[in-house]
Amino acid sequence: MIDKTGTVYLIGAGPGDPGLLTIKAKEHIETADVVVYDYLASPFLLNYARKDAQIIYVGKKGGDHTLSQNKINLLLVEKARQGLNVARLKGGDPFVFGRGGEEAQMLLSHKVPYEVVPGVTSAIAAPAYAGIPVTHRDHTSFVSFITGHEDPTKKDSSMQWDVYAKSNATLVFLMGVKNLENIVKNLIKNGKSSDTPVALVRWGTTARQKTVTGTLETIVERVRQARLKSPAIIVIGHVVSLRDELSWFDKKPLFGKRIVITRARAQASGLVSKLSKLGAHCIEIPTIHIAPPEDTAPLKESIKNIKNYDWLIFTSVNGVKFFFDTLFDMGLDVRVLGHLKFACIGPVTKERLKDYGIISDILPETYRAESVIDAFSTLEIKDKKVLLPRAKRARTILPEKLTKMGARLDEVTAYETRINDKGKEELISLLEKDEIDVITFTSSSTVSNFMSHLESKDAGKLLKNVITASIGPITSDTARSFDIEPDIEAKEYTIQGLVDSLLIYYESSK
Ligand code: SAH
């Protein structure tokens, strides 16, 4: 009989920065039937999972065990026995204080096949992102990873405080924030110099990273003042002093800024990755989503008659995408477009068109409908048949002007932007708790939908401490119509332009 038991992959999900996931881990997440994850594994990684995969959260935040270890074990066995492959994501490395060893033993005893995918442990990565190398030839010849969870006052403790205190090792404590005072006391009591440097790094490798430094003598008070809580790594040893020189991550220009992205999820990744690279913590709360039009007949009809057109104009990446989706759905390909001339608004739209093998004939100097009109004014457009596939309820200036110039224009709806109110509660709660630094608006509809999310709340009050950043003058005008004066307006009306303007704003406000 063929063994139908699935395999359980015990996967190190890395310390938080999604870029620190291994390629092998990613492959297993992408193919798994079931993904089981907990508190320390970045939820971002779930985006890699198959759409039909079962996603199961098993918690474990401090004492809050959503599922007990025993129940987690049973779950893994049960799923594997159903013939399903399971990706069991664990923060950092599965075998570094992650109970991965116990899970592997348990799987073995149930004859469930398993594999281990080591991960980047927070014990090394969090200090590294704080500019602290855990070893350095001038400072220490070895490093210890120690649990900070064990109560150091308990009688049968396995903690060897005298050994830790006397060695010149870098001591890295995990799960130790609550016990910090005891850890410090025991080390000093056993002879460690009270001026030994110490750092705590909370949420290391993420945009929420926070570091507090001091010495064995001062650290408890400093951590109290900073109200630093778990999860954090405690690093003790002379390597900590290298942070003054080597810190790099917290020096990023947008480090720690909490920025809300309101654009549709499908379009957000470019903005999110640009901002994240600059150190920002991006909070995606899409206020819109992009969908095919309710009635696709007009677009299909115009594609059927495409040979009658002279020009095809795209005003957005979405227009390009939905136009070609429909074209391919109709069993056609780009060869039916060979006779056309093309115009695009904006370099990103132009690039997207190029993905389909077409180079735009016109690219306006700036990225607004008005500039396209200028670009057309130098060409002979009179009596030419122009197709304009774009969003429902888009601005009317472009078709009006082109018609005035004598073009015979057909405007068809290629897609619709619909309101998305899934993140409404999260948005209001973050605003009320003062946990947002910047809100980005990348189109007029992101503004108006954002405002409708706030409902009857006092927008002025909620946005008092928030910087608003608009992608261009039209979006800004929409914001003004709601009594919001954008603090930042992009000089170039693109995502890159918006990011650049944010950078300039923060540079100049330093
Ligand atoms: N297997 C994990 C450790 C699990 S134990 C690993 O290899 O990283 C949980 C402890 O890990 C937390 O209490 C905290 O001390 C540490 N930890 C995990 N992720 C962290 C992060 N991003 N920043 C700081 N500490 C982290």
Boltz pocket constraint, residues with backbone or C-beta under 6 A from the ligand:
constraints:
  - pocket:
      binder: B
      contacts: [[A, 14], [A, 15], [A, 16], [A, 40], [A, 90], [A, 91], [A, 92], [A, 93], [A, 94], [A, 95], [A, 96], [A, 97], [A, 98], [A, 120], [A, 121], [A, 122], [A, 123], [A, 126], [A, 173], [A, 174], [A, 175], [A, 176], [A, 201], [A, 202], [A, 203], [A, 204], [A, 205], [A, 206], [A, 230], [A, 231], [A, 232], [A, 233], [A, 234]]
      max_distance: 6.0
